[in-house]
Amino acid sequence: MKNWLTFVAAQLLVGFGLQPVGAQQPQTPSFNANTDGERIENLTAVKKDLRDYHDCTCKCGCYAHDLDMQADRAIAFLRGRNEHRREGEKLALILDIDETALSNYIELSDADFEYIPDAFNAWIDSAQAPVIPGTLRLYKEAQRLGVSIFFITSRPEKQRQVTEHNLHTQGYDNWQKLVLRPDRHGSETVGEFKALERGKIAAEGYTLVLNVGDQWSDLKGAPEAEFSVKYPDPFYIIL
């Protein structure tokens, strides 16, 4: 009987918004996390940001717009530099291919931004990479100004035919030279390879006036161009 009366009394106190003496107070929820690990953005969120940036649907900017801005800077420089060309001077424009002249975003997105060699090479071999419009505008302007155009790409030599075909179908033609990386290149980095090839062009009597690429390894390393323009590429890094 006593236990039953105690239970009834407790229920009445609760009904009136009161707590019986000695009753346990509700606990405030608490959380614990490793702050060092939490400072790194979640990979799923990063991939969403990449897609939003490419599709121009995020507050971080618009990939196509940023590419065009950099292409416009390159065109403006080339026009100004051509006005100061010395008599007989051979001017050279150097262009990277992947994410500079052609876009691999379709494959990158399909692979969820993971580099899968077989899938990526199959994509390159399909020769379906679409043009990056700003670079084609720069290319045509260089041709109009009589500037020689050199492609230097880290694509392997065995992909020369499909690369040439892809460039032609996207509007690039009459370039001076297309340089691909030897199939056997030892421990040479991409940056070292590209710098060496720029040196060969300079040794042929060309003035390296403009270099455009999406990676720092496209641009840095002696000899460097008078003006180098880096395109945005948040999708991958090549050293």
C-alpha positions, 0 to 999 in steps of 0.5 A: 500500500505504501509503495502505491501511495508513493507512486501516486504522490510522485505522479501528482507532483509531476502533473503539477510541474514539480519534482519530488525531492531527491528525483534525478534531474535530466542530463544535458546532452554532451558530445565528444569529438577529436578536434584534430580530425574534425578540422579536415573537411569530409571527403563526401562534402569535398566531392559535392563542392567539386561538382557544384563548382564545375556546374556553377551552382555553389557560392565558391564560384564557377569553373567555366567563368574562372577558366575564361578569365584566365584565358582572357588574361593570356590573350591580353598578354599575348597581344601586348607582347606581340606588339613589342616583337623584335624583327625576326623574333620567333614567339612560342606559346606552350600549352598543356592538354588535359584540363587546359586544352581539353576537359576530362571532367566527364571521366573524372566525375564518373570515377567519383574523382578517383584515379583509376588508370585503366578507366582513365586511359580508356577515356583518353583512347576514346578521343572524346574529351571536349574542348575548353573554349577559352583555350581555343580562343587563345589558340586561334589568336596565337595563330592570327598573330603568327605565334608558334604553338607547342603542346607539351603533355604528360600523356604517354607517347603511345597515345599520340594518335588518339591525342592528335585526333582528339585535338583535331576534332575539337578545333586545334590544328596546325600546331608547331609540335606536339610533345608527349612523355616517353613511355619509359621515363625513369624517375623523372617527374612531370615537372622535370620533363616539361622543363626539359622540353621547354629548354629544347624549344628555347634552344631552337631559337624560340622566345618562350613568351606564354605558357598555359597549364592547370598544374604548377608542374606545367609552368615552373622550372627553368626555363620558364616563359615570360608569362605563365597562366595557371588554370584552376584545377581542384580535381587533382595534382600532378607534381 
